Amino acid sequence: MRKFTWVVLTNCDPAHEREFNEWYDDVHIGDLLRIPGVVSAVRSRLAEAQMSMVDGELVLCGTSAIGAKYKYLACYHIEAEDVSSVLREVKARSKTKEMEISPYLTEAYTLMYEDTQAGGKAR
């Protein structure tokens, strides 16, 4: 079984941020976890503290210095021989009773990565 990490970056209508987050946390993640092959999920909010490389040196900075566009991140871990079949199922369920989409979602950008090694732990 091959393993993948699906990175989903999103923004929402700022006037309805609470409703968007409730939908994402209480409804959407569960809908995605019911899709065969999607085994886990974690969701995060953009932190103000960032780091960038300037002239070969790492420097501390804020989100505006790095041009951060998306406020929210979700990472889904997928186990499948054919990750395209998982994505096709997400598309098929999207905007149906099986996976309603929040009207407050304004932008989404996704990237799929194939995992190259097993996860490790810090000592």
Summary of the structure (lengths in Angstrom):
residues: 123
radius of gyration: 16.5
end to end distance: 28.2
largest distance: 50.8
contacts: 295
relative contact order: 0.32
helix: 28%
strand: 40%
